[in-house]
Amino acid sequence: MKLIQILKVAVIPVLTVFSFVSTSNTALADYLNSQGSGGNYRYELWSSDDNSGYYLKIWSSKASQNSDAHSTTRAFASSREALIYFDCNYAERSLPECPR
């Protein structure tokens, strides 16, 4: 009987704390979706773990792989919206979606 009580008092709180720690690390994750380049720039497209927001990290094409991003954009609602932003503002492509 004492062994069961010890397990309840010791094991359950430890497992509870461990689950909270592992859950909080998972909730804060962002994911790299794609990489590309255009014009004099290259980008990485990142998303939140639930795909509710996307953002771009942008570098000069001459910058080293380990350098800090030249720019990190605001959040976009979709990956398409983020890539159109890159094409219009950095790759200098002439798309119908680009403001003139």
C-alpha positions as CSV (number, residue, x, y, z in Angstrom):
1,M,0.0,0.0,0.0
2,K,2.8,2.4,0.8
3,L,4.4,1.8,-2.6
4,I,1.2,2.9,-4.4
5,Q,1.0,6.1,-2.2
6,I,4.7,6.9,-3.0
7,L,4.1,6.5,-6.7
8,K,1.0,8.8,-6.6
9,V,2.9,11.4,-4.6
10,A,6.2,11.3,-6.6
11,V,5.5,10.1,-10.1
12,I,2.4,12.0,-11.0
13,P,3.7,15.5,-10.2
14,V,7.0,14.7,-12.0
15,L,5.1,13.5,-15.1
16,T,2.8,16.6,-15.0
17,V,5.7,19.0,-14.9
18,F,7.5,17.2,-17.7
19,S,4.5,17.3,-19.9
20,F,4.1,21.1,-19.4
21,V,7.8,21.6,-20.2
22,S,7.6,19.6,-23.4
23,T,4.3,21.2,-24.5
24,S,5.6,24.7,-24.1
25,N,8.7,24.0,-26.3
26,T,6.4,22.5,-29.0
27,A,4.1,25.5,-28.9
28,L,6.8,28.0,-29.6
29,A,8.2,26.3,-32.7
30,D,8.4,27.9,-36.1
31,Y,9.0,25.9,-39.2
32,L,11.1,26.5,-42.4
33,N,8.7,25.9,-45.4
34,S,10.8,26.9,-48.3
35,Q,13.8,28.8,-49.6
36,G,14.4,30.7,-52.8
37,S,16.0,33.7,-54.4
38,G,15.2,36.5,-56.9
39,G,16.9,39.7,-58.0
40,N,19.7,40.4,-55.5
41,Y,18.1,38.7,-52.6
42,R,17.3,35.3,-51.1
43,Y,14.6,34.3,-48.7
44,E,13.4,31.7,-46.2
45,L,9.7,31.3,-45.7
46,W,8.8,30.4,-42.1
47,S,5.4,29.5,-40.6
48,S,4.1,29.1,-37.1
49,D,3.5,25.5,-36.0
50,D,-0.2,25.8,-36.7
51,N,0.3,27.5,-40.1
52,S,-1.7,30.5,-38.9
53,G,1.0,33.0,-39.9
54,Y,3.9,33.2,-42.3
55,Y,6.9,35.5,-42.5
56,L,10.0,35.9,-44.6
57,K,13.7,36.2,-43.6
58,I,15.5,38.0,-46.3
59,W,19.2,38.3,-47.1
60,S,21.3,39.9,-49.8
61,S,22.4,37.3,-52.2
62,K,26.0,38.2,-51.4
63,A,25.5,37.7,-47.6
64,S,27.0,34.5,-46.1
65,Q,24.7,31.7,-45.0
66,N,25.5,32.4,-41.3
67,S,24.8,36.1,-41.3
68,D,21.8,37.7,-39.7
69,A,18.8,38.4,-41.9
70,H,18.8,41.7,-43.7
71,S,15.1,41.9,-43.0
72,T,12.4,40.0,-41.3
73,T,8.9,40.8,-42.6
74,R,5.6,41.2,-40.8
75,A,3.3,38.2,-40.6
76,F,1.3,37.2,-43.6
77,A,-2.0,35.2,-43.7
78,S,-0.8,32.8,-46.3
79,S,2.5,31.6,-47.9
80,R,1.2,32.9,-51.3
81,E,0.8,36.4,-49.9
82,A,4.4,36.3,-48.4
83,L,5.9,35.1,-51.7
84,I,4.1,37.7,-53.7
85,Y,5.5,40.3,-51.3
86,F,9.0,39.0,-51.9
87,D,8.5,38.9,-55.7
88,C,7.2,42.5,-55.8
89,N,9.5,44.2,-53.3
90,Y,12.8,42.3,-53.6
91,A,12.9,40.2,-56.8
92,E,11.5,43.1,-58.8
93,R,9.1,40.9,-60.8
94,S,6.3,42.5,-62.6
95,L,3.2,40.6,-61.4
96,P,-0.5,41.6,-61.7
97,E,-0.6,41.5,-57.9
98,C,2.3,44.0,-57.5
99,P,1.2,47.6,-56.7
100,R,2.2,50.1,-59.4
